[in-house]
């Protein structure tokens, strides 16, 4: 249970000044930071306002109910109605979508931990259920992974009448009541300057079987890749870590400054994917390989084991985010070009539509590149990330930073980190490419330029040799049968 919350003073004061100088009656946004269950404390790094929706309307507004005495001719001042009976109305789905998009841009140890609201004291008190429903939607948009997150979220209220900050802890529950919000201590201080920084590069190379069973359909690319990500998550749970060349064994905080290099040691275990490839229901295979670069940021009082857990969760989150981008774009492209694709040949598959392909129907290897991960500088040496398709440039990163994170447009692209030189690769192969890899390798070699003349002579020699071996085997078999018959006749 989070009992105390510390916010970055520079960022929160900047947000307060921005809201005070504006004429906005109400505003809602996301709280970015970290919740530590081991310390029972929360750390707020920044507050990000939710942008207007697709129709241009703000995500939060004040409403005032219509009273019967007004229709009777009674006069009531707007100030009194605004201060006593106004309430906050929030576009909960839009705020949850904003949280889902922002969570993909955050790295290890940094998460969407709640929402904030800018409203008067009376409007806040009249909107408890609305705020709790919004927090619940935000939590559902970014579910916890690998047990690194808690079932709590923060609600920060910035009141302008009177001017003050309050923080409440929302505990996830099926029934939303006033008791779901519990007050907690809130203060401002220096949080970002004391963060410990970790970085890791995780390499993987998986061979995922494509099964054909009657009980379920696991032949789609998304289903097979999700099973592969679950295999990676299972391996990472039991992986040990080496930090700056030393094996981590103790649950102690990290005190040294600068970036700390983390290397994950995977356990020696049977490859369940390769074992499954020997089953009769395997109709193909997916080769899933690449490198994932991960960053994690840790509070100075947290254990170094927490940083390792944050890195593991960040790797899985990064893989799932890329898969979601691929599937979302493929679904959009498929719906737009559904009519135009009806006349095309079913054997021709493109990278945009590979997620909808029945992998069992493939007759030749088909490749797909995952989006690559790039990092942009954020606050006090921290980073946020984005995922770019092979055809996209850094302009996409700039647009996402301005729209989702309320950051100024990046002017210097040299500060953007691109540690993943090549995108993650997915290659789908048919069953015979897996069952007879030597045949496919020799075939691919023979198809190389300049290898036609050499392959003709070798193929003729191999054909003659194979025919001679066949005749010799038949003669030996006949001779053995004849000698056995003579021996049996002599003894009788």
N, C-alpha and C positions, 0 to 999 in steps of 0.2 A: 504494500500500500504506500503510495507516494504521499509523504507528509509535508515536504517542503520543496519549493520550486525557486530556482535562481535563474534570472533572465539576464542576457547580455545588455548591459546598461546603454551602451552606445546605440545599439540597434533599436531598442525599445523606445528610448527617448526620441530618436529620429522618427519613428512611427507616430508617436504622440504629437510631435510638432507638425507633422504632415496632416494629421487628422484635425488638429486644432485650427490650422490655417485654412482649412477647406470649409465649405458650407454643407457638408454631407450630414444628414440627420442620423444615418445609420450605415454601418458597414460590417461585413463579415469576411473572414479570411482564415488562413491556415496557420497553425503554430508549428514551427519547424524546430526540432531539438532532439532530445534523448531522455528516455525514462530508464532509470537504473533501479531494478528490483533489489539488488544487493545493498544499495545505499539508501533505499526508500526516498530517493530524491529525483526531481526532474530538472532538466537543464534546457532553457529556451534560448535558441540561437537567433531566430528571426521570426517576424510576422509577415506573411505574404497575403495581400488582399486578393480575393477571388474576382477575376475580371468580369465584365458584363457578359451576358449570355449571347447566343447567336442572333437574337432579336434586338440586341443593344440595350436591354433592360438590366439594371443592377441586380446582383444576387441577393441583396437585402434592402428592405424598405420598412418604413414606419406606417402603420395604419391606425385609424381611430374609429371606433365603432359609432354608428349612428344611434343617437338616443331619442327616446320618445318625447322628452320635454322640448326638444328643438322644434319638432313639428307642431307643438302646441303654442309656439311663439316665445318660449323662454330663451333668454340670451345667455350664452356661455362663452367665455373668452377662449381663444385658441390655446393660450398658454396653459390654462387650467386643464383643458381636455388633453393636451399633449403631455402634461406632466403626470396626470392621474390615470388616464385610461388608454393611452397609446400602447401598442405592442409591436413586436418585431415579426415580420413575415420574411421567410428565407426560401429561396429556391434550393431545396435540399438536394435534389438530383444533380443540379449543376455544381454545387459545392463538392459533392461526392466525386463527380467526374474530374473536377479540378484536382482533388486530392489523389485520384488514381494517376493522373498524368504527372503530377509533381513527384509522387513517390518513385516513379521510374527514373527521375533525374537525380535522385539522392543516392549517396554511396553508403558504405558500411558505417554503422553507428549513428547515422543521421536519418530521422524519420519524421513523418507527419504525426505529431503526438496530440493533436486536438485542434480546436478552433478558437478564434477570438471574435468578439463583437464590440463595436463602438456604438453605444446607445446610452440613453439616460437611465437613471436608477429605476425609475418606475416602469419604463418599457422593458427593462431586463427582467424585473420581477414578474411582469405579466406574460412572459414568453418562455417560461421554464420548459414546457413540453416541446415547444418548437425547437429550442436549442438542443435539448436532449436527443430528439429525433435526428437533428443535423449531425451531431457528434456520432451517433450510431451509424449513420450512413457513411460518414468519413472513415470510421473504423472498418466497415465492411469493404470499402473500396481498396484498402491496403491491409489485407490480413497478415498476421504474424507468420514467420517462417522459422523452422528449426528451433522453435522454443526460445527465440531471442527477444521476444516482445511480451508485454504484459497485457492484461485485459482491462487496462485503464487508459483514459484519455483526459486531457486538460481542457477546461473552459476558462479563458481569460476574458474578463470584462473590463473595458476601458470606459469609465463613466465620465461624461462631461458636465453632469449636473447632479451632484457635485463632482469635481475632478478627482478621480482616484483610480487605482488599479486593484483588482481583486482576482483571485484564482480559485477555482473549484476543481475537484477531482471527480470525474465521472467513471463509475464502475459499470462495466457491461452487464446488462440484465435484460431479461425478456420483457418485463413490465417496467414501463417508464413512469416513475413517480418523482415527487419532490425529494425523496430520500436518496435518489440516485446521485445527486450532487452533494459532495462533501467538501467543506472549506479546507484549504491547506495554506500554510504560510507561503508568502510570496515576497521576494525582495530582488533587487537589482545589484549586479556586480560584474566582475570581469570573468567571463566564461570561456570565450574563444581563445584567449591568449594562453590558457593553460592546457589546451588539448594536446594529447599525444597522437602522433601520426604514424600510420602503418600502411604498407603497400605490399602487394603480392601478385604474382603471375601464376595462374593455374593452367597447366597443359593437360589435355585429354584427347583420347582417340578411342572411340567406341564403335563396335560392330553390332548393330541392332537388328535382330531378326524380324522379318515381316511375317506374321502368322496368319493363317487362314482357318478360323474356327467358326463353327455354327453358333456358338453361344454368344459371341460378341464380335463386333467389327473393329479390328485393330489394324486395318490395312491402310488407313489414311495417314498421311505424313504427320499431322499434328498429334495423333494418338501414339505413334511410334516414338516421336521425339519426346513427348511427355514421359513416356516410360523410361527413355534414356536419361532424362533429367532426374527422374526419381532414383535411378541407379547411381548417378553422380552424388545426389544428396545423401544416399545411404553410405557411400564411401567416405564422404566428407565428415560425417558424424563421428566416425572412429579414427579420423586422421590425426596424427600428431603434428606439432609445429616446431620449426626452428626459427628463432628470432635473432637476427644479427649473429648468426653462426652458433647459437646456443640452443640446445633442446629445452623446451619449456616444460618444466615439471612441477613448479611451485605456483601457488595461487598468490602472487605478489604483484604490487603495482609497478609500473614502468616509470622510472624517474629521469632517464636521459632524454635529451632534446633531439630534434631533427627527425627525419623519416627513418623508420625501422623496417628492414626487409624481412618478410615472412616467407618461409618455404614450407609447404605442406607435405608431409610424409604419409602416403596412402598405405593402408595395411595390405599384407600379402593375403589374398583371398582368391577363391575360384571366381573366374569370370562367368557370371551367370548368363551373360549375353551369348558367349561362345558356346556354352553348354546347350543352350536352347536351340542353337542353329543346327543341331543334329537331329531334331525332332522331324517327324514326317510331315507336319503341317506347315513347315517353313517354305514360303514361296519366293522369298527374296531377302535382301539385306540392305540396310542403310549404314553408310560409313559417315560417322559424325565426329569431327575432329576440329581442333583449334586451340586458341589461348584466350583466357579471360583475365584482364587486368582489373585488380580490385584495390580500393583504398578504404581505410577505416580510421575513425577518429574517436579517441577515448578520453574520458575525463581523467584528470590527474589522480583521483582517488579510487578509480576502478581498477580491477585486476587485469593483468595482461591476458588472462584466459578469456575475458570478455571481448577483447579486441580480436582474438582468434575466432570466437563465435560470430562476431559481427562480419568478419571477412568471409566465413563460410556461408552465412546467410546472404551476403552481397553477391557472391558467385551464383548461387541458385536464383536469386532475384534477377540478376542480369540475364541469365539464360532464358528464364521464363518471359521476361520483358521482350526479348528479341523474338521469341516464338510468337508471342501475342501480336507483335507488329507485323510479322510475316502473314499470319492468318487473317488479321484484320484487313490488310491491304489486298490479299488474295480474294477475300470475300467481296470487297468493294469492286475490284476489277471484274470479278465473275458476274456480279449483278449488272454492271454497266455494259459488258460485252456479251451478254447471254444470247441475244438475238444474232449477233454477228458470228458467234462461234458455232452456231448450229450447222452451217454449211461447210465448216472446216473439217479436216480429217481427224478422227478420234485418236489416231496414232501419233499425231504431232502434239507435243506438250511443250509449253513455255514455262519459264521460271516463275512468272506471276501466278500461274494456275496450278503449280505443282502441289499445293496443299489440298486441292480438290481431286487430285488424280488417284484412281484406284491403283495402288502400287502393284497389285497382282497382275495388272494388265500391261505393265511395262515390258518391253522387249529389248530395250537397250539402256545403258546407263544414263541417268538424268541427274544433273547437278543443280545445286542451289547455294547461294551465298547468304549467310546471315548478316544483319546489320553490324557494323563495327562500332565499338564504343569509343567515344572521345570525351575528354574532360576539359572543363572550363574553370578558371579560378573564380572562387566565390568570396567567402569572408575569412579574413585572417589566416590565409594559407590553406584553407579547405577548398574542396572541389565539388562541383556538380557535374553530371554527365548527360550525354544524349546518345542516341543511336542513329547512325546514318547508313542509308542504303548505298550500294556501290555507285549509283548514279547521282547521289546527293552531295552537296558541298557544305562548307561551314556556314553558309547563309541560313541553312535550316536551323543550326544550333543557335545562331544569333536571334532568329525569330522566336524560337521556343523560350530562350532566356528572357526576352522582353515581354512575351505574352503570359507565360506561366509563372515565372519567378519575379516579375516586376523589376528586372535588372536593366541597367542601361545597355544599349546595344554595344557589343564588343567591337572595338575599333582596331585592336592589335591581335591579329590571328596567330602571332608567334607565341602567345601565352597559352594557346590551346594545346593540350597534350593528346597525341595520337599513338599510344604505346602498342596498340594492336595493329601491327603492320598489315596483316591480311585478315579478311573477315572469316568467320567460322564457316566451314564447308560441310555441305550435306550432299552425298552421292548415293543415289538409289540404283541398285543393281538387281537384275533378275536372278532366278534360282540357278540357272546353268552357269552364270558368271561366278556364282559362289561355289557350286558343286565341282566345277572344272576350271579352277583359276589358272592352271598351267596352260590349258588350251586357249583361254582368253588372252593370257600374256603373250603367248607365241603369236597369236593372231594380231595383236596390237603391234608387236615388233615388226611383223611382216608388212604391216600397212604403212610403216614409216617411209618417207621419201628416201630413195637410193637403196632400199633394201629389197627391191623386187627381183633383181637378177640373182642375188645371193640366195633368196628363199626358194627360187625355182629349182636350182640344183640340189639343195638340201632336201626339198620335198620329194624329188624323184628318187634320191638315194634312200630316203626313209621308206618310200613305198616299196622299192625293190627288196629292202631288208625285211620289211614286215611280211611280204609275200613268201620270201624264202623261209622265214621262221615258221610260217603257217604250214607249208608243205613238209618241212622237217618234223614238225610235231605230229602230223598225221601219219607219216611213215613210222615213227617210233611207236605210236599207239598200235598200228597194225602189226608191227613186228612183235610187240609184247603179247598181243592176243594170240598170235600164231605159236610162239614159244610156249605159252601156257597150255594151249590145246595139246601140243605134242608131248609135253611133260605129263599131263593128266592121262593121255592114252598109253604112254609107256608104263606107268604105274598100274593101270588097270589090266 
